[in-house]
Amino acid sequence: MIKRTKASISKCILHKVGNKFNSTKNAFSEQPIDFDEASYDLILPYLLRPFGSVAESYRFNHHSNINLNEINSYASQLLKDDTDFIDISKHIVTHLFEQSNSAQIKTGDVIICLFHDIQYEDYTTDAIGIFKIENKTSFFQTYLENNSYDLFVQKGIQAKKVDKGCLILNAADAEGNIVLSVDNNNYDAQYWVKSFLNVKYPDDANQHTKNYIEMCREFSKEIMQPQFGMQEQSSFLAKTVDFFKENEVVNIETFKEDVFEEEEQIQLFEDYKKTFENDNNVLIRNQFDISEVVLKKQKQKIKTEIKLDTNIQIKLDVDAPDASAEYLERGYDEDKKMHYYKVFFNAEG
């Protein structure tokens, strides 16, 4: 998550990347973009705006030596000395071209920038930005000819959101340079993050919080709902969110004591944790600090609705973990041979 209040661009260049599977080639610029005031004022927020809401960061990865990661190497060179900015930007596009490992990878414009004074957490830093524009929008252009106005159709970049982009900050921790990434055209999840950037999540509170909540969400769908019903599933999710809101640190033993009432459910949770770790190749920590930023983002993905086959839905408040048990009663009507829910309330809102 960055702030761009004082950010600026010192160098920016645009190339075109092809796809070796459909015989389209790269096309390179030989000079950086010389912005006029209007285009500069438009492109700076266009490129940086997506990163204002990015909560999770990455670190570069390589199977043998992190210095052999191509984008890590190119970015490090530019952040130290931007004299060879044009040549290195071409190398970046060539590397992107080489990751076109299927015909569905789209061609597009690649913008590479050197940013200054980006605020990240409590400090400002430089950054290398790499952006790929895959989709262009048709728009009408008007012109005057023979005292009459006419129009024709052109295609251009829509200045709302980039398709793919990353910021490589000139800031690092023990695991390496901090990398932020966005992908609004996520037709191939491996292409941008895994193949091109080759990055991984760091071992930090953000990732631990994300892994744990995702595990709980999947556990609710795969175990709680089928075995105990939607009401118990929703109650579990609400209690999970409440636990994360009320604590600064997650201890897995305390979590199980607070969230579960039956020993059977605790055992199912412990078994599922092992399955989740194996299936997703992650390690769920037994204790870690909670990231409030990630909690807020993950909370938006949690759905606590009871959907019935009679076209009725009961939506439970994820911030009220005790409401389901206290004000919602499930039963079975012998005459209708149907299940029912009884809802208690004082007034309609």
C-alpha positions in Angstrom: 0.0 0.0 0.0 1.6 3.3 -1.2 0.8 7.0 -1.2 1.6 9.0 -4.3 1.2 12.5 -3.0 4.8 13.5 -3.7 5.6 10.9 -6.3 7.2 11.8 -9.6 8.5 10.1 -12.8 12.0 10.9 -14.0 12.1 8.4 -16.9 9.4 6.5 -18.8 9.5 4.5 -22.0 7.0 2.5 -24.0 7.7 -0.6 -25.9 5.4 -3.2 -27.5 5.6 -6.9 -26.6 4.6 -9.7 -29.0 3.9 -13.4 -28.6 6.2 -16.0 -30.1 3.2 -18.4 -30.4 1.3 -16.2 -32.9 4.3 -14.8 -34.7 4.0 -11.2 -33.4 7.3 -9.5 -32.5 8.5 -7.0 -30.1 8.8 -3.3 -31.1 11.2 -1.1 -29.2 11.4 2.7 -28.6 14.7 4.3 -28.9 13.9 7.3 -26.7 12.0 7.9 -23.4 8.6 9.6 -23.5 8.7 13.3 -23.4 5.5 14.2 -21.6 3.6 17.4 -22.0 2.0 18.7 -18.8 -1.5 17.3 -19.5 -0.3 13.8 -20.3 2.1 13.7 -17.3 -0.7 14.8 -14.9 -2.9 12.0 -16.3 -0.4 9.1 -16.5 1.2 9.5 -13.0 -2.1 8.7 -11.1 -3.1 6.2 -13.8 0.0 4.1 -13.2 0.2 4.4 -9.4 -3.5 4.5 -8.3 -3.9 0.6 -8.3 -1.1 0.2 -5.7 -2.9 2.5 -3.2 -5.1 -0.4 -2.1 -2.5 -3.3 -2.4 -2.1 -4.8 1.1 0.2 -7.7 0.3 3.7 -7.6 -1.0 6.1 -10.1 -2.6 9.8 -10.9 -2.6 11.8 -12.1 -5.6 12.3 -15.9 -5.9 14.8 -18.2 -7.7 15.4 -21.9 -7.3 19.2 -21.5 -6.9 20.3 -17.9 -6.5 18.1 -14.8 -6.0 20.6 -12.7 -8.0 19.8 -14.8 -11.1 16.2 -13.6 -11.0 16.0 -11.6 -14.2 13.7 -8.8 -13.1 15.4 -8.5 -9.7 18.7 -8.1 -11.6 17.4 -5.5 -14.0 15.6 -3.5 -11.3 18.7 -3.5 -9.1 20.8 -2.1 -11.9 18.3 0.7 -12.7 17.9 1.7 -9.0 21.6 2.0 -8.7 22.3 3.8 -12.0 19.7 4.6 -14.6 22.3 5.5 -17.3 21.4 2.4 -19.3 17.6 2.8 -18.8 16.7 2.3 -22.4 18.8 -0.9 -23.0 17.7 -2.4 -19.7 14.0 -1.6 -20.4 14.4 -3.6 -23.7 15.8 -6.5 -21.8 12.8 -6.4 -19.5 10.4 -6.6 -22.5 12.4 -9.4 -24.0 12.1 -11.4 -20.8 8.4 -10.8 -20.8 8.2 -12.0 -24.4 10.0 -15.2 -23.4 7.3 -15.9 -20.8 4.7 -16.0 -23.6 4.3 -19.8 -23.2 0.9 -20.1 -24.8 -1.1 -18.5 -27.6 -3.5 -17.0 -25.2 -0.9 -14.7 -23.7 -1.9 -11.2 -25.0 0.3 -8.8 -26.8 0.3 -5.2 -25.7 2.1 -2.0 -24.7 4.7 -2.2 -22.0 5.5 1.0 -20.0 8.6 1.1 -17.8 9.1 4.0 -15.4 11.5 5.2 -12.8 9.6 6.7 -9.9 10.8 8.9 -7.1 9.3 9.8 -3.6 6.8 7.0 -3.4 5.6 6.7 0.2 5.6 3.2 1.5 4.6 2.7 5.2 6.5 5.5 7.0 9.2 6.3 4.5 9.7 7.5 0.9 11.6 5.6 -1.7 12.3 5.2 -5.4 10.8 2.4 -7.5 10.9 0.8 -10.8 7.4 0.3 -12.4 6.6 -2.2 -15.1 3.1 -2.1 -16.7 1.5 -4.1 -19.4 -1.5 -2.7 -21.3 -3.4 -5.6 -22.9 -6.8 -4.1 -23.7 -7.6 -1.0 -25.7 -10.9 0.8 -25.9 -12.6 2.2 -29.0 -13.6 5.8 -28.8 -14.8 8.5 -31.2 -12.5 11.2 -32.4 -14.2 14.3 -33.9 -12.6 16.6 -36.5 -13.6 19.7 -38.6 -13.5 19.4 -42.4 -15.2 21.7 -44.9 -17.0 23.7 -42.2 -18.6 20.5 -40.9 -17.8 18.2 -38.0 -17.2 14.5 -38.6 -16.0 11.6 -36.6 -14.0 8.4 -36.8 -13.2 5.6 -34.5 -9.8 5.2 -32.8 -8.5 2.7 -30.3 -6.6 3.9 -27.2 -5.6 3.2 -23.6 -8.5 3.8 -21.2 -7.0 5.8 -18.3 -8.9 4.0 -15.5 -6.8 0.9 -14.6 -3.8 -0.9 -15.8 -4.2 -4.5 -16.9 -0.9 -5.7 -15.2 1.6 -3.8 -13.2 4.3 -4.1 -10.6 6.4 -1.7 -8.4 9.8 -2.8 -7.3 10.7 -0.6 -4.4 14.2 0.5 -3.6 13.5 -0.9 -0.1 14.2 -4.3 1.3 14.0 -6.5 4.4 15.8 -9.7 5.2 14.0 -11.5 2.4 14.9 -8.9 -0.4 13.4 -6.0 -2.3 9.7 -5.3 -1.7 7.5 -5.9 -4.8 3.9 -4.9 -5.2 1.8 -6.4 -8.0 -1.6 -5.9 -9.6 -3.3 -8.0 -12.3 -6.8 -6.8 -13.4 -6.8 -9.1 -16.4 -6.1 -12.3 -14.6 -6.7 -14.8 -17.4 -3.4 -16.7 -16.6 -2.6 -16.5 -12.9 0.9 -17.9 -13.4 2.0 -15.7 -16.3 2.7 -12.4 -14.5 3.5 -13.2 -10.9 5.2 -16.6 -11.3 6.7 -16.7 -14.8 7.6 -13.1 -15.5 8.3 -11.7 -12.0 9.0 -15.0 -10.3 8.0 -13.7 -6.8 6.7 -15.3 -3.7 4.9 -14.1 -0.5 7.2 -13.1 2.3 7.2 -14.8 5.7 5.4 -11.9 7.5 2.2 -11.0 9.4 0.4 -10.2 6.1 0.9 -13.6 4.7 0.2 -15.5 7.9 -3.1 -13.7 8.4 -4.1 -14.3 4.8 -3.2 -18.0 4.9 -5.1 -18.6 8.2 -8.3 -16.8 7.1 -8.3 -18.5 3.8 -7.9 -21.9 5.6 -10.8 -21.0 7.8 -12.9 -20.0 4.9 -12.2 -23.2 3.0 -12.8 -25.3 6.2 -16.2 -23.7 6.6 -17.1 -24.6 3.0 -15.7 -28.1 2.9 -16.2 -29.3 6.4 -18.6 -27.2 8.5 -21.3 -26.6 5.9 -21.7 -30.2 4.7 -21.5 -31.8 8.2 -23.1 -29.2 10.4 -25.2 -27.0 8.2 -25.1 -23.4 7.0 -26.0 -21.9 10.3 -23.0 -23.5 12.0 -20.8 -22.6 9.0 -21.9 -18.9 9.3 -21.4 -18.9 13.0 -17.9 -20.3 12.7 -16.9 -17.6 10.2 -18.4 -14.9 12.4 -16.5 -16.2 15.4 -13.3 -16.3 13.4 -13.6 -12.7 12.3 -14.5 -11.7 15.9 -11.4 -13.5 17.2 -9.1 -11.7 14.7 -10.7 -8.3 15.6 -10.3 -8.8 19.3 -6.7 -10.0 19.3 -3.4 -8.7 18.1 -1.8 -12.1 18.0 -3.3 -15.4 16.9 -2.4 -18.4 19.0 -4.0 -21.5 17.4 -4.8 -23.2 20.8 -6.6 -20.1 22.1 -8.4 -19.8 18.7 -9.7 -23.3 19.0 -10.9 -22.8 22.6 -12.7 -19.6 21.7 -14.3 -20.6 18.4 -15.3 -24.3 18.8 -17.6 -25.8 21.4 -17.3 -29.4 20.4 -14.2 -31.6 20.6 -15.3 -33.2 17.3 -15.0 -29.9 15.5 -11.6 -29.2 17.0 -10.3 -32.6 15.7 -11.8 -31.9 12.2 -10.1 -28.5 12.2 -6.7 -29.9 13.2 -7.0 -32.6 10.5 -8.1 -30.0 7.9 -5.1 -27.8 8.8 -2.7 -30.5 7.7 -4.6 -31.1 4.5 -4.7 -27.4 3.7 -0.9 -27.1 4.3 -0.1 -30.0 2.0 -2.5 -29.0 -0.8 -1.4 -25.4 -0.8 2.3 -25.9 0.1 2.1 -23.4 3.0 2.9 -23.5 6.6 0.2 -22.3 9.0 1.9 -20.8 12.0 0.8 -21.8 15.5 1.3 -18.2 16.6 1.6 -14.9 14.6 0.8 -11.2 14.6 -2.4 -10.2 13.0 -2.3 -7.8 10.0 -5.3 -5.4 10.3 -5.0 -4.4 6.6 -5.2 -8.0 5.4 -8.0 -8.8 7.8 -10.1 -6.0 6.4 -9.5 -7.2 2.9 -10.1 -10.9 3.7 -13.2 -10.0 5.6 -14.8 -8.7 2.5 -14.5 -12.1 0.9 -16.4 -13.9 3.7 -20.0 -14.7 2.9 -22.3 -15.6 5.7 -25.6 -16.3 3.9 -27.9 -19.2 4.3 -29.4 -20.0 0.9 -32.5 -22.1 0.9 -34.1 -24.0 -2.0 -37.3 -22.0 -1.5 -35.7 -18.9 -3.0 -35.1 -17.3 0.4 -31.8 -16.2 1.7 -30.9 -15.4 5.4 -27.9 -13.0 5.6 -26.1 -13.1 8.9 -23.9 -10.3 10.2 -20.3 -11.4 10.2 -19.6 -8.9 12.9 -22.2 -10.4 15.3 -20.9 -13.9 16.1 -23.5 -14.6 18.8 -26.6 -13.5 16.8 -27.1 -16.8 15.0 -27.2 -18.9 18.1 -29.3 -16.4 20.1 -31.9 -15.3 17.5 -32.0 -18.0 14.9 -33.7 -21.4 15.5 -33.7 -24.3 13.1 -36.3 -27.0 13.2 -38.4 -29.5 11.2 -42.1 -29.3 10.4 -43.7 -32.7 10.5 -46.9 -31.6 8.6 -45.0 -30.0 5.7 -42.1 -32.4 5.9 -39.8 -29.5 5.6 -37.0 -27.8 7.6 -37.5 -24.2 8.8 -35.7 -21.3 10.5 -37.4 -19.2 13.1 -36.0 -15.7 13.4 -36.5 -13.6 16.6 -36.4 -9.8 16.5 -37.8 -6.7 18.2 -38.4 -4.4 15.2 -37.9 -4.4 11.5 -35.1 -2.2 10.2 
